[in-house]
Amino acid sequence: MEKTARTKNIDILTAILIIIIVAVGAMSVMCCIAQYEKIAQLKSLNNQLAEAQNEGELLKIKYEERTNYRAVEDYAINRLGMIKINNYQIEYIVSKNSNQTLLIAAEEEEAGILPRISRAFSVAMEYFK
């Protein structure tokens, strides 16, 4: 009888261990399935994000094409007769009175050789821009 009681105890213990192993296995399978679903959802969201970023870049390119600054510049020069000013044509004036403006004309005849070379270089650089 003692052996029968022992075998019953071992059988019960074995059954409990098998149930625990099956439960842990089922839980791990469920966790793997949940993890797989989350990974698939993450990939889907990453694809949507990449598509949205690509669409944003395409829209930015289309916007830049619509506001083509070369076309605006050509229109201003050819249709409106405007001329782009050169850097040497800009003169800044410092005035102590804020409500007065003075116009100072550049006297090219009094300018030395170095300012003339500098202006010629500025004109050349403006051409290559």
C-alpha positions as CSV (number, residue, x, y, z in Angstrom):
1,M,0.0,0.0,0.0
2,E,2.8,2.3,0.7
3,K,4.0,1.9,-2.8
4,T,0.5,2.6,-4.1
5,A,0.3,5.7,-2.0
6,R,3.7,6.8,-3.2
7,T,2.8,6.2,-6.8
8,K,-0.4,8.1,-6.3
9,N,1.6,11.0,-4.8
10,I,4.1,10.8,-7.7
11,D,1.3,10.6,-10.2
12,I,-0.4,13.6,-8.7
13,L,2.8,15.6,-8.6
14,T,3.6,14.6,-12.2
15,A,0.1,15.7,-13.2
16,I,0.5,19.0,-11.5
17,L,3.9,19.5,-13.1
18,I,2.5,18.6,-16.5
19,I,-0.4,21.0,-16.0
20,I,2.1,23.8,-15.0
21,I,4.3,23.1,-18.0
22,V,1.3,23.1,-20.4
23,A,0.1,26.4,-18.8
24,V,3.5,28.0,-19.1
25,G,3.8,26.7,-22.7
26,A,0.4,28.1,-23.6
27,M,1.2,31.4,-22.0
28,S,4.5,31.7,-23.9
29,V,2.7,30.9,-27.1
30,M,0.1,33.6,-26.4
31,C,2.9,36.0,-25.6
32,C,4.7,35.2,-28.9
33,I,1.5,35.7,-30.8
34,A,0.9,39.0,-29.1
35,Q,4.5,40.0,-29.8
36,Y,4.2,39.0,-33.5
37,E,1.0,41.1,-33.8
38,K,2.7,44.1,-32.2
39,I,5.7,43.8,-34.5
40,A,3.3,43.5,-37.5
41,Q,1.4,46.6,-36.3
42,L,4.7,48.5,-35.8
43,K,5.9,47.6,-39.3
44,S,2.6,48.8,-40.7
45,L,2.8,52.1,-38.8
46,N,6.5,52.5,-40.0
47,N,5.4,52.0,-43.6
48,Q,2.6,54.5,-43.2
49,L,5.1,57.0,-41.7
50,A,7.5,56.4,-44.6
51,E,4.7,57.0,-47.1
52,A,3.7,60.2,-45.3
53,Q,7.3,61.4,-45.2
54,N,7.7,60.7,-49.0
55,E,4.4,62.4,-49.7
56,G,5.6,65.4,-47.7
57,E,8.8,65.5,-49.7
58,L,6.9,65.3,-52.9
59,L,4.6,68.2,-51.8
60,K,7.7,70.2,-50.8
61,I,9.2,69.7,-54.3
62,K,5.9,70.6,-56.0
63,Y,5.7,73.7,-53.9
64,E,9.3,74.7,-54.7
65,E,8.5,74.1,-58.4
66,R,5.5,76.4,-58.2
67,T,7.6,79.1,-56.7
68,N,10.5,78.8,-59.1
69,Y,12.7,81.8,-58.2
70,R,14.4,81.7,-61.5
71,A,11.1,82.2,-63.2
72,V,10.2,85.1,-60.9
73,E,13.6,86.7,-61.6
74,D,13.2,86.2,-65.4
75,Y,9.7,87.7,-65.2
76,A,11.0,90.7,-63.3
77,I,13.9,91.3,-65.7
78,N,12.2,90.6,-69.0
79,R,8.6,91.7,-68.4
80,L,8.9,94.4,-65.8
81,G,12.3,95.7,-66.9
82,M,13.8,95.5,-63.5
83,I,17.5,95.1,-63.0
84,K,19.2,93.3,-60.1
85,I,21.3,95.7,-58.1
86,N,25.0,94.9,-57.4
87,N,26.6,94.8,-54.0
88,Y,28.6,97.9,-54.7
89,Q,25.4,99.9,-55.4
90,I,24.2,99.5,-51.8
91,E,25.3,102.2,-49.3
92,Y,24.2,102.2,-45.7
93,I,23.7,105.6,-44.0
94,V,24.0,106.2,-40.2
95,S,21.8,109.1,-39.2
96,K,21.6,110.6,-35.7
97,N,18.0,111.9,-36.4
98,S,15.6,109.0,-36.9
99,N,13.1,111.1,-38.9
100,Q,15.5,112.3,-41.6
101,T,16.9,110.4,-44.6
102,L,20.0,111.5,-46.6
103,L,20.9,110.4,-50.1
104,I,24.6,110.1,-50.7
105,A,25.7,109.5,-54.3
106,A,28.9,107.5,-54.9
107,E,31.5,109.5,-56.7
108,E,33.3,107.0,-58.9
109,E,35.8,109.4,-60.4
110,E,37.3,110.0,-57.0
111,A,37.6,106.3,-56.2
112,G,41.0,104.8,-56.3
113,I,42.2,101.7,-58.1
114,L,41.5,99.3,-55.3
115,P,37.7,100.2,-54.9
116,R,37.3,99.9,-58.7
117,I,38.9,96.5,-58.7
118,S,36.7,95.5,-55.7
119,R,33.6,96.7,-57.6
120,A,34.6,94.8,-60.7
121,F,35.2,91.7,-58.7
122,S,31.7,92.2,-57.0
123,V,30.1,92.5,-60.4
124,A,31.8,89.3,-61.6
125,M,30.8,87.4,-58.5
126,E,27.2,88.6,-58.8
127,Y,27.2,87.4,-62.4
128,F,28.2,83.8,-61.3
129,K,25.6,83.6,-58.5
